[in-house]
Amino acid sequence: GNMKNLTAYVEAKNTWNALFGTAPMTFPLSQSNANSLMDSIASELSPENLGCDGELSSRQVRAKASQLNSVRKDLEQYCLDNWLNTPELVY
């Protein structure tokens, strides 16, 4: 399948992580990479992060949520394709 949402998300994370000297995630993703991506998607989907503490309009929030959900679907599919199990989203 097309993993462009996931790929873009990983690239953005790598850019951010590089600022902190964290090693980049590369494809194929390891299961621990997949788990940490799931965690960061879950945390970005939390209401306070999605709304950026009230700075975003509801339209922007919905757009951001739908983008993150697309990334999550890609990631779940990626895990199914590679390990036949998906990391659980923990809220």
DAZI-V312895 format. One record per helix or strand of 3 or more residues. SS is the DSSP state (~ for helix, > for strand). FROM is the first residue (numbers start at 1). TO is the last residue. If there is no record, write none. Layout:
# DAZI-V312895
ss & from & to
SS & FROM & TO
SS & FROM & TO
This chain:
# DAZI-V312895
ss & from & to
~ & 4 & 18
~ & 31 & 44
~ & 47 & 50
~ & 58 & 83
